[in-house]
């Protein structure tokens, strides 16, 4: 089988969520072509998804050292290295963007990196270029929202996150972030609706359930608040119990106390923490 066929077969396994099968096929292919940067890059992706970050990092570094010339591979390597705070990420992502200015993936991945590094004007330039190239891409809309939110432009962020959710209604992460921005803007009924829907789409996300509970209580929706609290309790682990207890206490104290806990102690940190999660 030709190398391209081996790679496509492995990638198809990844598309199906079979990361173990993808990794096995790529390891076999690397025995034939041990220095191929594309094989190393995609094996890094598979190993990262399998929960082997150390091995994934080494593969990304080796792939970069092999001097890849494909901007798609370069952008993927750069984003992978960024998750490990490796300074080589910036050069890889910048090179991909410069090599392929009409490749939306290279532009938005570089923009996503820049926004989280605090280079917001440069980030917006890259992300707006990507949005022009693929106006109906939910990921690009989401990352544009992240850049606006980190820049303090919450109204623009709200528009971008709303568009992202409209383009991909089943993506709970974006809907949770949309709800947090709405709450930050004081639009509690809209926030309660979007946070609770996003939390339902992410049933294992304990924090999302508890944030939805607080916002629902602050909006005056007591039944929804206690429903979301119980959803959080159902999946909570030991590390979640202090937050769960704090939220339950404030719900029992009513709307004003819930709003105080949300505004003063939880919301700003929760929003920024989610915005800083790298793609």
N, C-alpha and C positions, 0 to 999 in steps of 0.2 A: 504494500500500500504506500502511495506517495505521502510525503511529509504533510502537505496541505490537507490531504484526506484524513490523516491521523489527527491533525489539529482540529479540523471541523467536527470529527466524530467525538473528540473529547469535549469540545465546546457545547455540542448538542446535549451531552450528559449534564453539563453545568446548567444549561437552560432548563432542564427537567428537575434541577435540584439534587442531582446525583453527584455530589461533590467527591465522594469516595471513588466512584467509577471514573470521574474526570481526572482525578489525581493519578490513579493507577495507569490510565492510558497515557498521560503525559510523562510519567516516569519511564514507561516503556519506550516512548518516542525519544526521550532524552538519552537513552542508551545508544541510540543510533546517531543522534546529533546532539552531543552533550553541551554545546556552547550556543545553541540557538536561543536568542533573546526572547522570542515570542513564546516558545515552550516554557522557558524559565518564568516569564511573566505570568502566564496563565496557571502554571503550577503554583505559583505564589498565591494567586487569587483563590484557588481551590483549597490550599492548605490553610489560608486565613479563615475561610468559611468553615473548615473542619475543626477550628479551634487550636491551630498550631502557629501562633503568632511569631515565635522565634524563627521557625523554619521559613515561614512566609517572608519575613524581613530579609533573611539571608538570600532567598531566591530573588526578591526584588533588587537587592544590591548587586547580585551577580548578573542579572539581566541588564541592568544599567551599565555595568562594567563592560559588557559585550558590545556596546556602541550601537544600540538599535536605531534604525533610520525610519521606521514606521511611526508617524506621529500618534497613531492610535495606541500603539504599544507604549510609546514614551509617556503619553498622558496617563495611561493606566499605571505604569510604574511610578510616576510622580505622585499620583493620588495614593497609591499604596504606601510609598515612603512617607508621605505627609502624615499618615495615621500613626507613624512612629516618631514624629517630630524630627525627621532626618533632614538636615539642611540641603541635601542634594535634591530634595523634592522640587524646590523652586526652579532650579535650572532645567530639570527634565520637563516640567510643565510649561515653562516659558518657551523652551525649544519647540515643543509640540505646537504651541499656539502660533509661533512665528513660522514654522514649517508649513502649517496647514491652516491659514486664516479662515478658510471656508468650512473647516471641520468643526461642527458645533460642539462635539464632545470635548475636543481639545480646548476650545474657548471657555466652555462653562466649567470644566475641571480646573483650569487655571484661575478663573474668576472666583470659584469656590474657595480655592486655597488662599487667594489674596484677601478675600473678605475676612477670613478667620485669622489672618495675620495682621489685620488692622489697616491694610492698604485699600481703603474703601473706594476711593475714586478710580483707581486702577481696576479694582474688582468690578465696579459697575460698567466700565468700558468693555471688559471682556464678556460680562454676562449679558449686557444689552446687545452686543454683537451676536452672541449665541441665540438670543431671543429673536433677533431679526432672521437668523438662518432657519430656526425651527420654532415658529411662533406657537405651535400647539404641543410643545413638549412640557409635560408637567414638572419634570425635574429641573429644567431650566427656570421655569416660573418660580419654583420653590427656592432655588438658590438665589434668584434675584430678590426674593422676599427676605432671605437671610441677610443679604448685603444691605438692603434698605433698613432693616430692623437694627442691625449692628451700627448703622450710621445714625440712628435716632429718628429716621423718617418712617414713623409707624403707620401713617396713612398710606404711603406708597407700599409699605410692606404688606399691609392688609389687602390691598388690591392684588398684589402678586400672589400671596398665599391663597386668596379666594380663587384666583384663576387656576392655580395648581390643583386645588381640591376639585374644582369643576372639571378639569381635564382628566383627573384620576380619582373618582369618588371613593374608591375602596382603599385609598392610601391613608391609613389612620394617623401616621406620624405627622404629616402635613396638617391634618385637620386639628390635631391637638395643638400644634404651634399656632395655627390660625386662632383657635379659641383663647390661647394665652395672650396673643396680641389684642384681641377684642377686649379681654379683661383688663389689660394694661390701659386701654383707652376708655375704660369705664362702661363698656357696652355689655352689661352683665347678662342680659337675656340672650343675646347672640352668642356670647361666650359659653353660657351654660349649654346651649343647643349644640355648638360645635365641639366643645370639650367632651360632652357625654357621648356624642356620636363617635368621635375619635377614640375615646376610651373603649367603647364597645368593639371597635375594630381592632383594638390592641388589648385583648383580655388579660394578658400576663403583665401589662404595664401598670404596676400598683400605683405609682405616682400619678399617672393620668387619671385613674379612678378617683383618687383622693382630691386632686385638683378640681376635677369635675364636681365632686361633692361640695367643696367649699364655694365654688362659683355658683352652683345651683342654689345653695342656701342664701348666698348674698343677693341672688336674683329673686328670692322669695319663693323658690320652688322646693319646698321642704321634702315632698315625697321623692323627687328625683335625687335630692341630696343624700337621703338615707339609702336609696337604692344603690347609688354609686359607692357609698361608704361600704355597704355589704359586699359589693363586687370586689372592692379592694381587699376587704378582710378575707375573702375566700381564697385569694392567691398570695396573700402577704407572707413574707418570711420573717425571720427574727429581726433582721436589720431594718425592716419596714415598720416594726411595731411602735417605736417612739412617734413617728409621724402619724401613724394611724390613730394612736391614742390622743395626740394633740388635735387632730381633725375632729375626732368624735366628740371631744370635750367642747370644742367651739360650736359644733352643730347643736349640741344640747343647750348651749347658751344663746343661740339665736343668730339672726342675720347680722347684727352689728359686730358681734365677736368674730363671726366667720369672716366678715369683710376685713376686719383688722388683721387677723392672722394672715389672710391672703395678701393684702396690700403691703404689710410691713415686714413679714418674715419669709414668705414663700414665693410669691409671684415673680419678682425681679430676678431672683437667682434661678428659678426653674426655667424661665424663658431664656435667659442667657445660656444656661447649661445646654439646653436643647439646640439653640442656634449654633453653638460651637461644636456640635457633633459633626465630624467630617463625613462626606459621602463615601 
